[in-house]
Amino acid sequence: MIRSIEDYRETLDDLGKEWLDYVMDYLKENHGAYELVFFYKRPVLKITREIFLMLGGGKNHFSIYTTDFEYVEMIKAEKNIGLKFGKSAILFPLHKKEYMEKTLRICDEVIIRAKN
């Protein structure tokens, strides 16, 4: 049973772990004022009562979910080739490590938007 961030991490393959660790390490180092918790069986950075970032991995993608739906639509409009989207998710292909840095920009932008 998955009961913690570490339990969740162990469900991922090596590439998924690499992406998750990359983003979580960045968030801890650069946005440590916000709590990283285990919620909905995923790692979640609570930014405000209404806005959060949820991190997740799949077989072929790494996902960032946010309750800032307007932001997700804005990123969709940028026509980022190779990215896929859900209603509240931005999905990055695991095999395209060049997208890893983009995950950090997205986290930063959601946090900045939530502060304003």
Secondary structure, 3 states (H helix, E strand, C coil): CCCCHHHHHHCCCHHHHHHHHHHHHHHHHHCCCCEEEEECCEEEEECCCCCEEEEEECCCEEEEEECCHHHHHHHHHCCCCCCEECCCEEEEECCCHHHHHHHHHHHHHHHHHHHC
